[in-house]
Amino acid sequence: MEIVCPKCRKPFVQAVRQQGILDRLRHWAYLHPYGCKICRHRFYVMQWGLRPSKLPMDSDQYRMRPVSIHGKILYEQGHREGDITELSMGGCMIELPAALLEGTMLGIRLDAFDDEPPIIVEAAIVRSALGTRVEVEFLRLANDEEGRLNRFVTSLWLEGTQIARSSGRWKPESIRST
């Protein structure tokens, strides 16, 4: 069953965190909260016997990391070349030669690896735009593309940790073991 937003009728939805006691009560009636990535509408879906898994928003992979890679932006009016300056599993920041409007739907080709084809983001949306700098949220990647993006973002985190360690900014005592 594909879940679509009841407000905008788009299939770009995800499970969201429960908020308050009413959501906890709905959870026992198998009513689970979802949010639309396009219009941000929050709604409930009845799913008998299902419990949504942990949400990916808790992961460090959803925080932006600085990068410097080339990207090709595809949208209804054509395409543009741009520079990706920050990247995460959930989106990126792009410097473009000309501005785009908030809410613009895009496709993106990220030239992340030198010896591999670009990572293809099938659907994304411009969340904010300040001049020629736009913040984009990824809505859909193919499974194999998501794995490649995950590998690249993980390498950014590992590289950042190694740089912090070598510069003396890394403080191992700040890590607590449980």
Backbone as JSON Lines, residues from 0, in Angstrom:
{"i":0,"aa":"M","n":[0.84,-1.18,0.0],"ca":[0.0,0.0,0.0],"c":[0.89,1.24,0.0]}
{"i":1,"aa":"E","n":[0.71,2.09,-0.98],"ca":[1.46,3.34,-1.02],"c":[0.68,4.41,-0.26]}
{"i":2,"aa":"I","n":[1.37,5.07,0.64],"ca":[0.73,6.12,1.44],"c":[0.94,7.45,0.73]}
{"i":3,"aa":"V","n":[-0.14,8.2,0.54],"ca":[-0.07,9.52,-0.08],"c":[-0.63,10.55,0.88]}
{"i":4,"aa":"C","n":[-0.19,11.77,0.73],"ca":[-0.68,12.87,1.55],"c":[-2.13,13.17,1.19]}
{"i":5,"aa":"P","n":[-3.03,13.24,2.17],"ca":[-4.43,13.55,1.85],"c":[-4.63,14.99,1.41]}
{"i":6,"aa":"K","n":[-3.68,15.87,1.69],"ca":[-3.83,17.28,1.33],"c":[-3.35,17.55,-0.09]}
{"i":7,"aa":"C","n":[-2.1,17.15,-0.41],"ca":[-1.55,17.47,-1.73],"c":[-1.52,16.27,-2.69]}
{"i":8,"aa":"R","n":[-1.87,15.08,-2.19],"ca":[-1.94,13.85,-2.99],"c":[-0.59,13.4,-3.54]}
{"i":9,"aa":"K","n":[0.51,13.77,-2.89],"ca":[1.85,13.35,-3.3],"c":[2.29,12.16,-2.44]}
{"i":10,"aa":"P","n":[3.09,11.25,-3.01],"ca":[3.51,10.07,-2.26],"c":[4.76,10.27,-1.4]}
{"i":11,"aa":"F","n":[5.24,11.47,-1.24],"ca":[6.48,11.74,-0.5],"c":[6.17,11.97,0.98]}
{"i":12,"aa":"V","n":[5.89,10.89,1.69],"ca":[5.55,10.97,3.11],"c":[6.5,10.08,3.91]}
{"i":13,"aa":"Q","n":[6.58,10.37,5.2],"ca":[7.38,9.52,6.08],"c":[6.76,9.51,7.47]}
{"i":14,"aa":"A","n":[7.03,8.43,8.2],"ca":[6.58,8.35,9.59],"c":[7.26,9.45,10.38]}
{"i":15,"aa":"V","n":[6.54,10.08,11.29],"ca":[7.11,11.14,12.13],"c":[6.95,10.75,13.6]}
{"i":16,"aa":"R","n":[7.63,11.46,14.45],"ca":[7.6,11.17,15.89],"c":[6.21,11.44,16.48]}
{"i":17,"aa":"Q","n":[5.9,10.65,17.48],"ca":[4.67,10.88,18.23],"c":[4.83,12.16,19.03]}
{"i":18,"aa":"Q","n":[3.73,12.92,19.15],"ca":[3.74,14.15,19.94],"c":[2.62,14.09,20.95]}
{"i":19,"aa":"G","n":[2.98,13.88,22.21],"ca":[1.99,13.95,23.27],"c":[1.23,12.67,23.51]}
{"i":20,"aa":"I","n":[0.34,12.75,24.47],"ca":[-0.4,11.58,24.93],"c":[-1.41,11.09,23.9]}
{"i":21,"aa":"L","n":[-2.02,12.0,23.14],"ca":[-2.99,11.56,22.12],"c":[-2.34,10.69,21.06]}
{"i":22,"aa":"D","n":[-1.12,11.04,20.65],"ca":[-0.42,10.21,19.67],"c":[-0.1,8.83,20.25]}
{"i":23,"aa":"R","n":[0.25,8.79,21.53],"ca":[0.53,7.49,22.17],"c":[-0.74,6.63,22.23]}
{"i":24,"aa":"L","n":[-1.87,7.25,22.51],"ca":[-3.13,6.52,22.51],"c":[-3.5,6.04,21.11]}
{"i":25,"aa":"R","n":[-3.31,6.9,20.11],"ca":[-3.59,6.51,18.72],"c":[-2.7,5.35,18.3]}
{"i":26,"aa":"H","n":[-1.46,5.34,18.8],"ca":[-0.5,4.28,18.48],"c":[-1.08,2.92,18.86]}
{"i":27,"aa":"W","n":[-1.75,2.83,20.01],"ca":[-2.33,1.56,20.44],"c":[-3.53,1.16,19.59]}
{"i":28,"aa":"A","n":[-4.12,2.12,18.88],"ca":[-5.21,1.83,17.95],"c":[-4.67,1.68,16.52]}
{"i":29,"aa":"Y","n":[-3.35,1.53,16.4],"ca":[-2.67,1.37,15.11],"c":[-2.83,2.57,14.19]}
{"i":30,"aa":"L","n":[-3.04,3.76,14.75],"ca":[-3.05,5.0,13.98],"c":[-1.68,5.64,14.15]}
{"i":31,"aa":"H","n":[-0.93,5.7,13.06],"ca":[0.44,6.18,13.13],"c":[0.58,7.54,12.44]}
{"i":32,"aa":"P","n":[1.35,8.47,13.05],"ca":[1.51,9.8,12.46],"c":[2.48,9.78,11.28]}
{"i":33,"aa":"Y","n":[2.11,10.48,10.24],"ca":[2.95,10.66,9.06],"c":[3.0,12.14,8.72]}
{"i":34,"aa":"G","n":[4.05,12.53,8.02],"ca":[4.19,13.91,7.57],"c":[4.53,13.94,6.1]}
{"i":35,"aa":"C","n":[3.96,14.89,5.38],"ca":[4.24,15.06,3.96],"c":[5.51,15.89,3.81]}
{"i":36,"aa":"K","n":[6.42,15.43,2.98],"ca":[7.67,16.16,2.75],"c":[7.47,17.35,1.81]}
{"i":37,"aa":"I","n":[6.36,17.38,1.1],"ca":[6.1,18.47,0.16],"c":[5.38,19.63,0.86]}
{"i":38,"aa":"C","n":[4.19,19.36,1.39],"ca":[3.38,20.45,1.97],"c":[3.48,20.5,3.5]}
{"i":39,"aa":"R","n":[4.22,19.56,4.11],"ca":[4.44,19.51,5.56],"c":[3.17,19.19,6.36]}
{"i":40,"aa":"H","n":[2.12,18.68,5.69],"ca":[0.88,18.31,6.37],"c":[1.13,17.07,7.23]}
{"i":41,"aa":"R","n":[0.61,17.07,8.45],"ca":[0.72,15.94,9.37],"c":[-0.63,15.23,9.4]}
{"i":42,"aa":"F","n":[-0.62,13.89,9.29],"ca":[-1.85,13.12,9.25],"c":[-1.6,11.74,9.84]}
{"i":43,"aa":"Y","n":[-2.67,10.95,9.98],"ca":[-2.58,9.63,10.59],"c":[-3.03,8.57,9.6]}
{"i":44,"aa":"V","n":[-2.37,7.41,9.69],"ca":[-2.72,6.28,8.83],"c":[-2.92,5.06,9.72]}
{"i":45,"aa":"M","n":[-4.03,4.33,9.49],"ca":[-4.26,3.11,10.24],"c":[-3.53,1.97,9.55]}
{"i":46,"aa":"Q","n":[-2.69,1.29,10.33],"ca":[-1.92,0.16,9.81],"c":[-1.98,-0.96,10.84]}
{"i":47,"aa":"W","n":[-2.91,-1.89,10.65],"ca":[-3.11,-2.97,11.6],"c":[-1.86,-3.82,11.71]}
{"i":48,"aa":"G","n":[-1.42,-4.03,12.96],"ca":[-0.3,-4.92,13.24],"c":[1.07,-4.36,12.93]}
{"i":49,"aa":"L","n":[1.16,-3.15,12.41],"ca":[2.47,-2.58,12.05],"c":[2.89,-1.53,13.06]}
{"i":50,"aa":"R","n":[4.17,-1.5,13.32],"ca":[4.77,-0.47,14.15],"c":[5.9,0.16,13.34]}
{"i":51,"aa":"P","n":[5.81,1.46,13.03],"ca":[6.89,2.08,12.26],"c":[8.23,1.93,12.96]}
{"i":52,"aa":"S","n":[9.28,1.71,12.17],"ca":[10.62,1.54,12.73],"c":[11.16,2.88,13.22]}
{"i":53,"aa":"K","n":[12.31,2.84,13.84],"ca":[12.98,4.07,14.3],"c":[13.14,5.02,13.12]}
{"i":54,"aa":"L","n":[12.97,6.29,13.38],"ca":[13.05,7.28,12.32],"c":[14.5,7.63,12.02]}
{"i":55,"aa":"P","n":[14.86,7.83,10.76],"ca":[16.24,8.12,10.42],"c":[16.72,9.5,10.86]}
{"i":56,"aa":"M","n":[15.82,10.4,11.28],"ca":[16.22,11.76,11.64],"c":[17.13,11.79,12.85]}
{"i":57,"aa":"D","n":[17.2,10.7,13.63],"ca":[18.05,10.66,14.8],"c":[19.52,10.47,14.44]}
{"i":58,"aa":"S","n":[19.81,10.12,13.22],"ca":[21.15,9.76,12.81],"c":[22.01,10.98,12.49]}
{"i":59,"aa":"D","n":[23.32,10.86,12.78],"ca":[24.26,11.92,12.41],"c":[24.35,12.09,10.9]}
{"i":60,"aa":"Q","n":[23.94,11.06,10.15],"ca":[24.03,11.16,8.7],"c":[23.05,12.19,8.15]}
{"i":61,"aa":"Y","n":[22.13,12.68,8.96],"ca":[21.18,13.67,8.49],"c":[21.6,15.09,8.85]}
{"i":62,"aa":"R","n":[22.8,15.24,9.39],"ca":[23.38,16.57,9.6],"c":[24.28,16.87,8.42]}
{"i":63,"aa":"M","n":[24.29,18.13,7.99],"ca":[25.09,18.53,6.84],"c":[26.58,18.46,7.14]}
{"i":64,"aa":"R","n":[27.34,18.02,6.14],"ca":[28.81,17.99,6.2],"c":[29.33,18.86,5.05]}
{"i":65,"aa":"P","n":[30.4,19.62,5.29],"ca":[30.96,20.42,4.19],"c":[31.58,19.53,3.12]}
{"i":66,"aa":"V","n":[31.33,19.86,1.86],"ca":[31.89,19.15,0.72],"c":[32.18,20.15,-0.39]}
{"i":67,"aa":"S","n":[32.82,19.69,-1.41],"ca":[33.01,20.5,-2.61],"c":[32.92,19.55,-3.8]}
{"i":68,"aa":"I","n":[31.69,19.35,-4.26],"ca":[31.48,18.46,-5.41],"c":[30.57,19.15,-6.43]}
{"i":69,"aa":"H","n":[30.67,18.68,-7.65],"ca":[29.89,19.23,-8.76],"c":[28.55,18.52,-8.82]}
{"i":70,"aa":"G","n":[27.52,19.24,-9.23],"ca":[26.21,18.64,-9.39],"c":[25.48,19.2,-10.59]}
{"i":71,"aa":"K","n":[24.6,18.41,-11.15],"ca":[23.74,18.85,-12.25],"c":[22.31,18.83,-11.73]}
{"i":72,"aa":"I","n":[21.63,19.97,-11.81],"ca":[20.28,20.12,-11.29],"c":[19.31,20.06,-12.46]}
{"i":73,"aa":"L","n":[18.34,19.15,-12.39],"ca":[17.35,18.98,-13.45],"c":[15.99,19.42,-12.92]}
{"i":74,"aa":"Y","n":[15.3,20.25,-13.67],"ca":[13.96,20.71,-13.27],"c":[13.16,20.98,-14.53]}
{"i":75,"aa":"E","n":[11.88,21.36,-14.38],"ca":[10.97,21.49,-15.52],"c":[11.48,22.43,-16.61]}
{"i":76,"aa":"Q","n":[12.13,23.51,-16.22],"ca":[12.58,24.49,-17.2],"c":[13.92,24.13,-17.84]}
{"i":77,"aa":"G","n":[14.54,23.05,-17.45],"ca":[15.81,22.65,-18.04],"c":[16.77,22.1,-17.0]}
{"i":78,"aa":"H","n":[18.02,22.49,-17.1],"ca":[19.01,22.04,-16.12],"c":[20.04,23.14,-15.87]}
{"i":79,"aa":"R","n":[20.71,23.03,-14.73],"ca":[21.78,23.96,-14.36],"c":[22.9,23.17,-13.72]}
{"i":80,"aa":"E","n":[24.09,23.7,-13.85],"ca":[25.25,23.14,-13.16],"c":[25.41,23.92,-11.86]}
{"i":81,"aa":"G","n":[25.86,23.24,-10.81],"ca":[26.04,23.9,-9.54],"c":[27.09,23.2,-8.71]}
{"i":82,"aa":"D","n":[27.47,23.84,-7.61],"ca":[28.44,23.28,-6.68],"c":[27.74,22.92,-5.38]}
{"i":83,"aa":"I","n":[27.87,21.66,-4.98],"ca":[27.31,21.22,-3.71],"c":[28.33,21.59,-2.63]}
{"i":84,"aa":"T","n":[27.9,22.4,-1.66],"ca":[28.81,22.87,-0.61],"c":[28.6,22.16,0.72]}
{"i":85,"aa":"E","n":[27.41,21.57,0.93],"ca":[27.12,20.79,2.13],"c":[26.23,19.63,1.71]}
{"i":86,"aa":"L","n":[26.4,18.49,2.41],"ca":[25.67,17.28,2.01],"c":[25.34,16.43,3.23]}
{"i":87,"aa":"S","n":[24.18,15.8,3.18],"ca":[23.79,14.8,4.18],"c":[22.94,13.76,3.46]}
{"i":88,"aa":"M","n":[22.5,12.73,4.19],"ca":[21.62,11.74,3.59],"c":[20.25,12.34,3.27]}
{"i":89,"aa":"G","n":[19.88,13.42,3.93],"ca":[18.56,14.0,3.75],"c":[18.49,15.17,2.79]}
{"i":90,"aa":"G","n":[19.65,15.7,2.35],"ca":[19.61,16.84,1.46],"c":[20.98,17.47,1.26]}
{"i":91,"aa":"C","n":[20.98,18.65,0.66],"ca":[22.25,19.33,0.4],"c":[22.04,20.83,0.24]}
{"i":92,"aa":"M","n":[23.15,21.54,0.24],"ca":[23.18,22.97,-0.02],"c":[23.89,23.14,-1.36]}
{"i":93,"aa":"I","n":[23.3,23.92,-2.27],"ca":[23.85,24.07,-3.61],"c":[24.04,25.54,-3.94]}
{"i":94,"aa":"E","n":[25.21,25.87,-4.5],"ca":[25.47,27.2,-5.06],"c":[25.2,27.11,-6.56]}
{"i":95,"aa":"L","n":[24.3,27.97,-7.05],"ca":[23.92,27.97,-8.46],"c":[24.23,29.32,-9.09]}
{"i":96,"aa":"P","n":[24.39,29.38,-10.41],"ca":[24.62,30.67,-11.06],"c":[23.39,31.58,-11.03]}
{"i":97,"aa":"A","n":[22.2,31.01,-10.88],"ca":[20.96,31.81,-10.81],"c":[20.04,31.19,-9.76]}
{"i":98,"aa":"A","n":[19.16,31.99,-9.21],"ca":[18.3,31.56,-8.1],"c":[17.21,30.59,-8.55]}
{"i":99,"aa":"L","n":[16.75,29.78,-7.63],"ca":[15.57,28.93,-7.81],"c":[14.55,29.31,-6.73]}
{"i":100,"aa":"L","n":[13.29,29.07,-6.99],"ca":[12.23,29.4,-6.04],"c":[12.02,28.27,-5.04]}
{"i":101,"aa":"E","n":[11.64,28.63,-3.82],"ca":[11.27,27.63,-2.82],"c":[10.1,26.82,-3.35]}
{"i":102,"aa":"G","n":[10.13,25.52,-3.1],"ca":[9.07,24.63,-3.55],"c":[9.31,24.03,-4.92]}
{"i":103,"aa":"T","n":[10.38,24.42,-5.61],"ca":[10.7,23.87,-6.92],"c":[11.1,22.4,-6.77]}
{"i":104,"aa":"M","n":[10.5,21.53,-7.59],"ca":[10.86,20.11,-7.6],"c":[12.05,19.9,-8.54]}
{"i":105,"aa":"L","n":[13.0,19.07,-8.09],"ca":[14.24,18.87,-8.82],"c":[14.62,17.41,-8.93]}
{"i":106,"aa":"G","n":[15.54,17.15,-9.83],"ca":[16.32,15.91,-9.85],"c":[17.77,16.37,-9.76]}
{"i":107,"aa":"I","n":[18.64,15.56,-9.16],"ca":[20.03,15.98,-8.98],"c":[20.96,14.83,-9.34]}
{"i":108,"aa":"R","n":[22.06,15.16,-10.0],"ca":[23.13,14.21,-10.28],"c":[24.37,14.71,-9.54]}
{"i":109,"aa":"L","n":[24.81,13.95,-8.54],"ca":[25.95,14.33,-7.71],"c":[27.2,13.6,-8.18]}
{"i":110,"aa":"D","n":[28.21,14.35,-8.59],"ca":[29.48,13.76,-9.0],"c":[30.36,13.55,-7.78]}
{"i":111,"aa":"A","n":[29.98,12.57,-6.94],"ca":[30.65,12.36,-5.66],"c":[31.93,11.54,-5.81]}
{"i":112,"aa":"F","n":[31.93,10.56,-6.7],"ca":[33.06,9.67,-6.86],"c":[33.75,9.92,-8.19]}
{"i":113,"aa":"D","n":[35.08,9.92,-8.19],"ca":[35.84,10.16,-9.42],"c":[35.7,9.0,-10.41]}
{"i":114,"aa":"D","n":[35.67,7.79,-9.91],"ca":[35.72,6.61,-10.79],"c":[34.37,5.9,-10.93]}
{"i":115,"aa":"E","n":[33.29,6.55,-10.54],"ca":[31.96,5.95,-10.63],"c":[30.99,6.95,-11.25]}
{"i":116,"aa":"P","n":[29.86,6.45,-11.78],"ca":[28.86,7.38,-12.31],"c":[28.26,8.23,-11.2]}
{"i":117,"aa":"P","n":[27.61,9.34,-11.55],"ca":[27.02,10.22,-10.54],"c":[25.94,9.52,-9.71]}
{"i":118,"aa":"I","n":[25.76,9.98,-8.48],"ca":[24.66,9.52,-7.63],"c":[23.42,10.29,-8.09]}
{"i":119,"aa":"I","n":[22.35,9.56,-8.37],"ca":[21.15,10.2,-8.92],"c":[20.06,10.29,-7.85]}
{"i":120,"aa":"V","n":[19.66,11.52,-7.56],"ca":[18.53,11.79,-6.68],"c":[17.33,11.99,-7.6]}
{"i":121,"aa":"E","n":[16.38,11.08,-7.54],"ca":[15.24,11.12,-8.46],"c":[14.31,12.3,-8.19]}
{"i":122,"aa":"A","n":[14.08,12.6,-6.92],"ca":[13.16,13.69,-6.56],"c":[13.7,14.44,-5.36]}
{"i":123,"aa":"A","n":[13.67,15.76,-5.44],"ca":[14.1,16.64,-4.35],"c":[13.28,17.92,-4.44]}
{"i":124,"aa":"I","n":[13.28,18.69,-3.35],"ca":[12.52,19.94,-3.33],"c":[13.37,21.02,-2.69]}
{"i":125,"aa":"V","n":[13.28,22.24,-3.25],"ca":[13.98,23.39,-2.68],"c":[13.22,23.82,-1.43]}
{"i":126,"aa":"R","n":[13.87,23.74,-0.27],"ca":[13.24,24.11,1.0],"c":[13.47,25.59,1.32]}
{"i":127,"aa":"S","n":[14.65,26.1,0.99],"ca":[14.9,27.53,1.21],"c":[15.88,28.01,0.15]}
{"i":128,"aa":"A","n":[15.78,29.29,-0.16],"ca":[16.64,29.9,-1.17],"c":[17.06,31.28,-0.69]}
{"i":129,"aa":"L","n":[18.35,31.52,-0.7],"ca":[18.89,32.83,-0.35],"c":[19.83,33.23,-1.48]}
{"i":130,"aa":"G","n":[19.34,34.04,-2.39],"ca":[20.12,34.4,-3.56],"c":[20.33,33.17,-4.43]}
{"i":131,"aa":"T","n":[21.59,32.86,-4.7],"ca":[21.9,31.72,-5.54],"c":[22.23,30.47,-4.72]}
{"i":132,"aa":"R","n":[22.06,30.55,-3.43],"ca":[22.33,29.41,-2.53],"c":[20.98,28.8,-2.13]}
{"i":133,"aa":"V","n":[20.8,27.5,-2.43],"ca":[19.54,26.84,-2.12],"c":[19.76,25.62,-1.24]}
{"i":134,"aa":"E","n":[18.82,25.41,-0.31],"ca":[18.84,24.22,0.53],"c":[17.8,23.26,-0.03]}
{"i":135,"aa":"V","n":[18.24,22.04,-0.3],"ca":[17.41,21.05,-0.97],"c":[17.2,19.84,-0.06]}
{"i":136,"aa":"E","n":[15.97,19.35,-0.01],"ca":[15.68,18.12,0.72],"c":[15.47,17.0,-0.29]}
{"i":137,"aa":"F","n":[16.15,15.86,-0.08],"ca":[15.98,14.71,-0.95],"c":[14.67,14.01,-0.6]}
{"i":138,"aa":"L","n":[13.88,13.71,-1.61],"ca":[12.61,13.02,-1.4],"c":[12.67,11.56,-1.79]}
{"i":139,"aa":"R","n":[13.4,11.25,-2.88],"ca":[13.45,9.86,-3.34],"c":[14.76,9.57,-4.06]}
{"i":140,"aa":"L","n":[15.38,8.45,-3.65],"ca":[16.54,7.89,-4.32],"c":[16.25,6.42,-4.56]}
{"i":141,"aa":"A","n":[16.76,5.86,-5.63],"ca":[16.65,4.42,-5.83],"c":[17.48,3.73,-4.74]}
{"i":142,"aa":"N","n":[17.13,2.48,-4.41],"ca":[17.82,1.77,-3.32],"c":[19.33,1.71,-3.51]}
{"i":143,"aa":"D","n":[19.79,1.38,-4.71],"ca":[21.23,1.3,-4.95],"c":[21.88,2.68,-4.86]}
{"i":144,"aa":"E","n":[21.18,3.72,-5.27],"ca":[21.71,5.08,-5.17],"c":[21.78,5.53,-3.71]}
{"i":145,"aa":"E","n":[20.79,5.12,-2.91],"ca":[20.8,5.46,-1.49],"c":[22.01,4.82,-0.8]}
{"i":146,"aa":"G","n":[22.34,3.6,-1.19],"ca":[23.51,2.92,-0.64],"c":[24.81,3.63,-1.01]}
{"i":147,"aa":"R","n":[24.9,4.1,-2.24],"ca":[26.1,4.83,-2.68],"c":[26.22,6.16,-1.96]}
{"i":148,"aa":"L","n":[25.08,6.87,-1.8],"ca":[25.1,8.14,-1.07],"c":[25.49,7.89,0.39]}
{"i":149,"aa":"N","n":[24.96,6.85,0.98],"ca":[25.3,6.5,2.36],"c":[26.81,6.25,2.49]}
{"i":150,"aa":"R","n":[27.38,5.54,1.55],"ca":[28.82,5.26,1.57],"c":[29.62,6.56,1.5]}
{"i":151,"aa":"F","n":[29.19,7.49,0.65],"ca":[29.91,8.76,0.5],"c":[29.77,9.63,1.76]}
{"i":152,"aa":"V","n":[28.56,9.73,2.3],"ca":[28.34,10.54,3.51],"c":[29.1,9.95,4.69]}
{"i":153,"aa":"T","n":[29.11,8.62,4.8],"ca":[29.88,7.97,5.86],"c":[31.35,8.3,5.74]}
{"i":154,"aa":"S","n":[31.87,8.32,4.52],"ca":[33.29,8.67,4.32],"c":[33.55,10.12,4.73]}
{"i":155,"aa":"L","n":[32.58,11.01,4.54],"ca":[32.74,12.4,4.98],"c":[32.85,12.47,6.49]}
{"i":156,"aa":"W","n":[32.02,11.69,7.2],"ca":[32.06,11.68,8.66],"c":[33.37,11.1,9.16]}
{"i":157,"aa":"L","n":[33.83,10.02,8.55],"ca":[35.1,9.42,8.96],"c":[36.26,10.37,8.71]}
{"i":158,"aa":"E","n":[36.25,11.01,7.55],"ca":[37.3,11.98,7.2],"c":[37.29,13.15,8.19]}
{"i":159,"aa":"G","n":[36.11,13.65,8.52],"ca":[36.0,14.76,9.47],"c":[36.52,14.38,10.85]}
{"i":160,"aa":"T","n":[36.26,13.15,11.27],"ca":[36.75,12.67,12.57],"c":[38.27,12.59,12.56]}
{"i":161,"aa":"Q","n":[38.85,12.09,11.45],"ca":[40.31,11.99,11.36],"c":[40.96,13.36,11.35]}
{"i":162,"aa":"I","n":[40.36,14.33,10.66],"ca":[40.91,15.7,10.64],"c":[40.86,16.31,12.03]}
{"i":163,"aa":"A","n":[39.73,16.12,12.72],"ca":[39.59,16.66,14.08],"c":[40.62,16.04,15.02]}
{"i":164,"aa":"R","n":[40.85,14.73,14.87],"ca":[41.84,14.07,15.73],"c":[43.24,14.6,15.47]}
{"i":165,"aa":"S","n":[43.59,14.78,14.19],"ca":[44.95,15.23,13.87],"c":[45.18,16.7,14.23]}
{"i":166,"aa":"S","n":[44.11,17.49,14.29],"ca":[44.26,18.91,14.62],"c":[44.21,19.17,16.12]}
{"i":167,"aa":"G","n":[43.93,18.15,16.9],"ca":[43.85,18.32,18.35],"c":[42.48,18.76,18.83]}
{"i":168,"aa":"R","n":[41.5,18.91,17.92],"ca":[40.15,19.32,18.32],"c":[39.33,18.14,18.84]}
{"i":169,"aa":"W","n":[39.79,16.94,18.59],"ca":[39.08,15.74,19.01],"c":[39.31,15.51,20.49]}
{"i":170,"aa":"K","n":[38.23,15.35,21.25],"ca":[38.34,15.14,22.69],"c":[37.68,13.82,23.05]}
{"i":171,"aa":"P","n":[38.48,12.73,23.12],"ca":[37.88,11.43,23.38],"c":[37.16,11.36,24.71]}
{"i":172,"aa":"E","n":[37.53,12.17,25.71],"ca":[36.84,12.1,26.99],"c":[35.41,12.6,26.89]}
{"i":173,"aa":"S","n":[35.05,13.29,25.78],"ca":[33.68,13.79,25.64],"c":[32.72,12.67,25.19]}
{"i":174,"aa":"I","n":[33.28,11.51,24.84],"ca":[32.44,10.4,24.42],"c":[32.12,9.56,25.66]}
{"i":175,"aa":"R","n":[30.85,9.32,25.89],"ca":[30.43,8.53,27.04],"c":[30.09,7.13,26.56]}
{"i":176,"aa":"S","n":[30.54,6.14,27.29],"ca":[30.16,4.77,26.97],"c":[28.98,4.4,27.84]}
{"i":177,"aa":"T","n":[28.09,3.61,27.3],"ca":[26.9,3.22,28.06],"c":[26.98,1.81,28.53]}
